[in-house]
Amino acid sequence: MRRIGVILLIIFSFTELQAQQQLTLKECRRLALEQSQEMKIARFRVEKADAERAAMKTQYLPSLSGNALGLYLHNPIEQELTLPTQVPDPASGQLRPNVMVNPQTGEVVMGPDGNPVFNMYAWLPLEISLQGAYLAGISLQQPLYTGGKIAAGNAMTRIGTEMASDNLELQRVNTLWEADQAYWLYVSVQEKVKLAEAYEGLLDRLRERVNNAWETGMTTRNELMKVTVKHNEAKLQLQKAHSGLDLTRMALCRITGLPFDTAIETTEGSPILGEIAVSAEDTALSAVLPKRPEYRLLQKNVAIAEEQVKLARADFLPTAGISVGYNYVGGIEVGPEKFTSSNPSVMVSLKIPLFHWGEGRQKQLSAKRDREIREAELEKNARLMTLEMEQARLNLKDARLRLEMAAAAMEQAEENLRVSSDNYEVGMGLLTDLLEAQTQWQSARSEQIEAGAELRIKETSWLKATGILR
């Protein structure tokens, strides 16, 4: 039984070890990019746009197609034909109609139907069998002029591939921004847990000391109750900190694709340590605006609308093309004879739109208005993005100042706690002063942790707003 317990302990320890995951910010970003469904969809869209562009390029090339037609009629086509005859002309040696001539007037005799009357008619019984008739051929078509439609289509697919690439970059930036937020939030909550443990430890030692003093009659029960209440509050704060840590850990696991029960150990250290490298003071916002994928997507929307205007115009311009083919007909029986035929063919087509009740003008007007709408959207959103960048710059500046002020407040709180502790040790300070100093120290440390995490998040937001998040 004891051996089984040892084995189970080893297995449990191995499982826990397997669930551990050391995570740096760089590794967090890599995992987030790998498992992001938005990134996967964006990559598929890039491949789709590339395929559409390759397909559109083939419109410049001739197309080769084959065709076949089969026909089966159970009953043959029967028809009796009465045909006029011709006789040789002694003067010219050519055949002439064998018409009846009035000997007195020399004029051609006309029948009641108004047609000439012939001296002799030929009777031709006709029977055509289509039991297995077929037509087979091959043709080569080459457009010569399409009013610019093919050129506009190719330009649109080229712009489409660029937009797909910009969308992939946009999803990458959004994924990195989300990963940074989750990572630094988890790091800050880790620090909050450490702070809550340290604060609870301070109050636990103080409660034990006051309890010893109360048992020896050197202090009142009221003093012990004050410390006990504070200690219970600290325990509750520690419990909440652990709950918050579990939630932020699971959120980080969701973004990185790790199992939700993974124990994550970050290696970046406290967010209040070190200084960020970026500076937002001397950045020209107009210069970095084109670096944002959102701005480039809006620009390409305008370019797409311009090509749509060309397409609308091309629908009402002349088109021309040429087709070369070869056809073979067989399986037709005319009487006792079988009929077959094979012929090459060349066909040139020209289509000129003449009148469509103003449809072309209205479609072009609609396309132009759509282009103007997208130009207005570009201008509007460019101003909004400039405002967003300025806000991100000010937020980064404020976050840096907040961290500096939090560091100064923390230094003062540590000194105040040291003085209050020393005074209480020698009996020159009140317990309430010491408790207040401990609370102030805990609050200052918490503010310092939050300020450090906020600075890291605002740094990422600034990089994202300026299009230089890598």
C-alpha positions in Angstrom: 0.0 0.0 0.0 2.8 2.3 0.9 4.6 1.5 -2.5 1.4 2.4 -4.4 1.2 5.7 -2.6 4.8 6.5 -3.6 4.1 5.6 -7.2 0.9 7.8 -7.3 2.9 10.7 -5.8 5.6 10.3 -8.5 2.9 10.3 -11.2 1.2 13.3 -9.8 4.4 15.2 -9.5 5.3 14.4 -13.1 1.9 15.6 -14.3 2.3 18.8 -12.4 5.7 19.3 -13.9 4.3 18.7 -17.4 1.6 21.4 -16.8 4.3 24.0 -16.0 5.0 26.6 -18.7 7.7 29.2 -18.5 6.5 32.1 -20.7 8.4 35.2 -21.9 6.6 38.1 -23.6 8.3 37.0 -26.9 7.1 33.4 -26.5 3.6 34.6 -25.5 3.4 36.6 -28.8 4.7 33.7 -30.8 2.1 31.3 -29.4 -0.7 33.9 -29.8 0.2 34.3 -33.5 0.3 30.6 -34.1 -3.1 29.8 -32.6 -5.0 32.9 -33.7 -8.0 32.0 -35.8 -8.1 35.5 -37.2 -4.6 35.1 -38.4 -5.5 31.7 -40.0 -8.5 33.3 -41.8 -6.3 36.2 -42.9 -3.7 33.8 -44.4 -6.5 32.0 -46.3 -7.7 35.3 -47.7 -4.1 36.1 -48.9 -4.0 32.7 -50.7 -7.5 33.3 -52.1 -6.5 36.7 -53.4 -3.4 35.3 -55.0 -5.5 32.6 -56.8 -8.0 35.2 -58.0 -5.2 37.4 -59.4 -3.6 34.4 -61.2 -6.9 33.5 -62.7 -7.6 37.0 -63.8 -4.3 37.2 -65.7 -5.4 34.4 -68.0 -8.0 36.8 -69.4 -5.3 38.2 -71.6 -4.6 34.8 -73.2 -6.5 32.9 -75.8 -8.9 30.3 -74.6 -9.2 26.9 -76.3 -12.5 24.9 -76.0 -14.0 21.9 -77.6 -17.7 21.2 -78.2 -19.8 18.2 -79.2 -23.4 17.8 -80.1 -25.3 14.5 -80.6 -28.8 14.1 -82.1 -31.1 11.1 -82.4 -34.5 11.3 -84.2 -36.4 8.0 -84.3 -38.3 8.7 -87.5 -36.6 10.0 -90.6 -37.5 13.3 -92.2 -39.4 12.6 -95.4 -40.2 15.2 -98.0 -41.2 15.2 -101.7 -39.7 18.1 -103.7 -40.8 19.3 -107.2 -38.0 21.2 -108.7 -37.9 23.3 -111.9 -35.5 22.1 -114.7 -32.8 23.8 -116.8 -31.7 23.3 -120.4 -28.5 24.2 -122.2 -28.5 27.6 -124.0 -27.1 27.0 -127.5 -25.8 30.6 -127.7 -23.9 30.8 -124.5 -23.5 27.2 -123.7 -24.8 27.8 -120.1 -27.8 26.4 -118.5 -31.0 28.4 -118.5 -34.4 28.0 -116.9 -36.6 25.6 -118.9 -39.5 28.1 -118.8 -42.6 28.0 -121.0 -42.7 30.8 -123.6 -45.8 32.0 -125.4 -45.0 31.4 -129.1 -47.1 34.3 -130.2 -45.7 37.0 -127.9 -42.4 35.4 -126.9 -43.1 36.2 -123.3 -42.7 33.8 -120.4 -45.9 32.2 -119.3 -46.7 33.1 -115.7 -48.8 30.9 -113.4 -51.6 32.0 -111.1 -49.2 32.4 -108.3 -47.1 34.9 -110.2 -44.2 32.5 -110.8 -42.9 31.4 -114.2 -44.3 28.1 -115.6 -41.7 25.5 -116.6 -41.9 23.1 -119.5 -40.7 20.3 -117.2 -40.4 19.6 -113.5 -38.2 17.2 -111.6 -39.6 15.1 -108.8 -37.3 14.4 -105.9 -38.3 12.2 -103.0 -36.1 13.2 -100.0 -35.5 11.1 -96.9 -33.1 12.4 -94.2 -32.2 10.1 -91.3 -30.8 11.7 -88.1 -30.4 8.5 -86.0 -27.0 9.2 -84.6 -26.1 12.6 -86.1 -23.3 14.5 -84.4 -21.3 17.7 -84.6 -17.8 18.0 -83.0 -15.4 20.9 -83.1 -12.7 22.8 -81.4 -12.4 26.6 -81.2 -9.8 29.2 -80.1 -11.1 32.6 -78.9 -9.0 35.7 -78.4 -10.4 39.0 -77.1 -9.0 41.9 -79.0 -10.6 44.9 -77.2 -12.9 44.8 -74.2 -13.1 48.5 -73.4 -10.5 48.2 -70.7 -12.5 45.6 -68.7 -9.7 43.1 -68.5 -7.2 45.7 -67.5 -9.5 47.0 -64.8 -10.2 43.5 -63.5 -6.5 42.7 -63.3 -5.9 46.0 -61.4 -8.6 45.1 -59.0 -7.2 41.7 -58.3 -3.7 43.2 -57.8 -5.2 45.6 -55.3 -7.1 42.7 -53.7 -3.9 40.8 -53.0 -2.3 43.9 -51.4 -5.4 44.4 -49.3 -5.3 40.8 -48.2 -1.6 41.3 -47.1 -2.6 44.5 -45.2 -5.4 42.7 -43.5 -3.0 39.9 -42.5 -0.7 42.6 -41.0 -3.7 44.2 -39.2 -4.7 40.9 -37.6 -1.1 40.3 -36.6 -1.0 43.7 -34.9 -4.3 43.1 -33.1 -3.1 39.7 -31.9 0.1 41.1 -30.5 -1.8 43.9 -28.8 -4.2 41.5 -27.2 -1.3 39.1 -26.2 0.6 42.0 -24.6 -2.4 43.1 -22.6 -3.1 39.6 -21.3 0.5 39.0 -20.5 1.1 42.2 -18.5 -2.2 41.9 -16.7 -1.2 38.4 -15.6 2.2 39.7 -14.5 0.7 42.5 -12.5 -1.8 40.2 -10.8 1.1 37.9 -9.9 2.8 40.9 -8.2 -0.5 41.7 -6.5 -0.6 38.1 -5.1 2.9 38.5 -3.8 1.9 41.9 -2.3 -1.2 40.4 -0.7 0.9 37.6 0.8 3.5 40.0 2.2 0.8 42.2 3.6 -1.0 39.3 5.2 2.4 38.1 6.6 3.0 41.6 8.2 -0.5 41.5 9.9 -0.1 37.9 10.9 3.2 38.6 12.7 1.7 41.8 14.2 -1.4 39.9 15.4 0.7 37.2 17.0 2.7 39.9 18.8 -0.3 41.8 20.0 -1.9 38.5 21.1 1.1 37.7 23.2 0.9 41.2 24.7 -2.8 40.7 25.5 -2.2 37.3 27.2 0.5 38.9 29.4 -1.9 41.8 30.2 0.3 44.5 28.4 -2.5 45.5 26.0 -6.2 45.5 25.7 -8.5 43.1 23.9 -9.7 46.0 21.7 -6.2 46.4 20.3 -6.1 42.7 19.5 -9.5 42.9 17.8 -8.2 45.8 15.6 -5.3 43.7 14.4 -7.5 40.6 13.9 -10.0 42.6 11.7 -7.2 43.9 9.6 -5.7 40.4 9.3 -9.0 39.0 8.2 -9.4 41.7 5.6 -5.8 40.9 4.3 -6.7 37.2 4.1 -9.8 38.1 2.0 -7.7 40.3 -0.2 -5.2 37.4 -0.7 -8.1 35.1 -1.6 -9.4 37.6 -4.2 -5.9 38.0 -5.6 -5.6 34.2 -6.1 -9.0 34.1 -7.8 -7.9 37.0 -10.1 -4.7 35.2 -10.8 -6.6 32.1 -11.9 -8.8 34.2 -14.2 -6.0 36.1 -15.8 -4.0 32.9 -16.2 -6.9 31.3 -18.1 -7.3 34.3 -20.2 -3.6 34.2 -21.1 -4.0 30.4 -21.9 -6.9 31.2 -24.2 -4.8 33.7 -26.2 -1.7 31.5 -26.4 -3.6 28.3 -27.1 -2.3 26.5 -23.9 -4.5 24.2 -21.9 -6.5 26.1 -19.3 -5.0 24.1 -16.5 -1.4 25.1 -17.4 0.5 26.7 -14.6 2.3 29.7 -16.2 5.5 31.1 -14.8 6.5 34.4 -16.4 10.1 35.4 -16.7 9.9 39.1 -17.4 9.8 40.0 -13.7 7.8 42.9 -12.1 6.3 45.3 -14.6 7.6 48.2 -12.5 11.2 47.2 -13.1 13.2 48.8 -16.0 12.2 51.5 -18.3 10.5 51.4 -21.7 12.6 52.2 -24.7 10.1 54.0 -26.9 9.7 57.8 -26.9 6.6 59.5 -28.2 7.8 63.1 -28.0 9.3 63.8 -31.4 7.1 61.6 -33.6 5.5 63.2 -36.6 2.0 61.7 -36.8 1.5 62.5 -40.5 4.7 60.5 -41.3 3.7 57.4 -39.5 0.0 57.3 -40.6 0.7 55.4 -43.8 2.4 52.7 -41.7 -0.9 51.7 -40.2 -2.6 48.8 -42.1 -6.0 50.3 -41.5 -5.0 53.4 -43.4 -3.6 51.4 -46.3 -6.8 49.4 -46.5 -8.8 52.6 -46.7 -6.5 53.9 -49.5 -6.9 50.7 -51.5 -10.7 50.9 -51.0 -10.5 54.2 -53.0 -8.3 52.5 -55.6 -10.8 49.7 -56.0 -13.6 52.2 -56.4 -11.6 53.9 -59.2 -11.3 50.6 -61.1 -15.1 50.1 -60.6 -15.6 53.4 -62.5 -13.5 52.0 -65.3 -15.5 48.7 -65.3 -18.8 50.6 -65.5 -17.5 52.6 -68.5 -16.2 49.5 -70.2 -19.7 47.9 -70.2 -20.8 50.5 -72.7 -17.7 50.7 -75.0 -17.2 48.6 -78.2 -15.8 45.1 -77.8 -14.0 43.0 -80.4 -12.7 39.5 -80.6 -11.6 36.7 -83.0 -12.4 33.0 -83.0 -10.7 30.3 -85.0 -12.3 26.8 -85.1 -12.6 23.5 -86.8 -15.9 21.5 -87.0 -16.8 18.0 -88.2 -20.3 16.9 -89.0 -21.3 13.2 -89.4 -24.0 10.6 -88.8 -26.5 12.1 -91.3 -28.0 9.9 -94.0 -29.7 11.5 -97.0 -31.5 8.7 -98.8 -29.0 5.9 -99.3 -26.0 8.2 -98.9 -24.2 9.1 -95.7 -23.3 12.8 -95.3 -20.1 14.0 -93.6 -18.4 17.4 -93.6 -15.4 19.1 -92.0 -14.6 22.8 -92.2 -12.3 25.3 -90.6 -13.8 28.6 -89.6 -12.6 32.1 -88.7 -15.0 34.6 -87.1 -14.4 38.2 -86.1 -16.9 39.9 -83.8 -17.5 43.5 -83.1 -20.2 44.8 -80.7 -21.0 48.5 -80.4 -23.5 49.6 -77.8 -25.7 52.3 -79.4 -28.6 53.2 -77.1 -29.6 52.0 -73.6 -31.8 54.8 -72.3 -29.0 56.4 -70.3 -28.1 53.2 -68.4 -24.4 53.5 -69.0 -24.3 57.1 -67.8 -26.2 56.3 -64.6 -24.0 53.3 -63.8 -20.9 55.4 -64.2 -22.4 58.2 -62.1 -23.1 55.6 -59.4 -19.6 54.2 -59.5 -18.1 57.7 -59.3 -20.3 58.5 -56.2 -19.1 55.3 -54.6 -15.5 56.4 -55.2 -16.2 59.8 -53.7 -17.8 58.1 -50.6 -14.7 56.0 -50.0 -12.5 59.1 -50.5 -14.6 60.9 -47.8 -14.3 57.8 -45.5 -10.5 57.8 -46.0 -10.3 61.5 -45.0 -12.6 61.0 -42.0 -10.8 58.0 -40.7 -7.4 59.5 -41.3 -8.3 62.3 -38.9 -9.7 59.8 -36.4 -6.5 57.8 -36.6 -4.4 60.9 -36.1 -6.5 61.7 -33.0 -6.0 58.2 -31.8 -2.3 58.4 -32.2 -2.2 61.7 -30.3 -4.3 60.2 -27.5 -2.0 57.2 -27.4 1.0 59.5 -27.1 -0.6 61.4 -24.2 -1.6 58.2 -22.5 2.0 56.9 -22.7 3.3 60.2 -21.3 0.7 60.1 -18.4 1.5 56.4 -17.7 5.2 57.2 -17.4 4.5 60.1 -15.0 2.1 57.9 -13.0 4.8 55.3 -12.5 7.3 58.0 -11.4 4.8 59.4 -8.9 4.0 55.9 -7.7 7.7 55.2 -7.1 7.9 58.4 -5.0 4.8 57.5 -3.0 6.2 54.0 -2.4 9.4 55.4 -1.1 7.5 57.7 1.3 5.2 54.8 2.4 8.3 52.5 3.1 9.9 55.2 5.2 6.6 55.9 7.1 6.2 52.1 7.8 9.8 51.9 9.0 9.3 54.9 11.4 5.9 53.6 12.7 7.3 50.1 13.3 10.3 51.5 15.2 8.1 53.8 17.3 5.7 50.9 18.1 8.7 48.7 19.0 9.9 51.1 21.7 6.3 51.9 22.9 6.3 55.4 21.5 3.8 54.8 18.7 0.1 53.8 18.6 -1.1 50.5 17.0 -3.5 52.5 14.9 -0.6 54.5 13.4 1.2 51.2 12.6 -1.9 49.7 11.0 -2.4 52.9 9.0 1.2 52.8 7.8 0.9 49.2 6.7 -2.3 50.0 4.8 -0.6 53.0 3.2 2.4 50.8 2.2 0.1 48.1 0.7 -1.8 50.8 -1.2 1.3 52.5 -2.5 2.8 49.2 -3.6 -0.4 48.2 -5.4 -0.5 51.5 -7.2 3.1 51.1 -8.2 2.4 47.6 -9.7 -0.7 48.9 -11.6 1.3 51.9 -12.9 4.0 49.7 -14.2 1.6 47.3 -16.0 -0.3 50.3 -17.4 3.0 51.8 -18.8 3.8 48.5 -20.6 0.2 48.3 -22.0 0.3 52.0 -23.1 3.6 51.4 -24.8 2.0 48.6 -26.9 -1.0 50.8 -27.6 1.3 53.6 -28.8 3.3 51.2 -31.1 0.0 49.8 -32.5 -1.4 53.3 -33.1 1.7 54.4 -35.0 1.9 51.2 -37.0 5.3 50.1 -35.7 4.3 47.3 -33.4 6.6 44.4 -34.2 
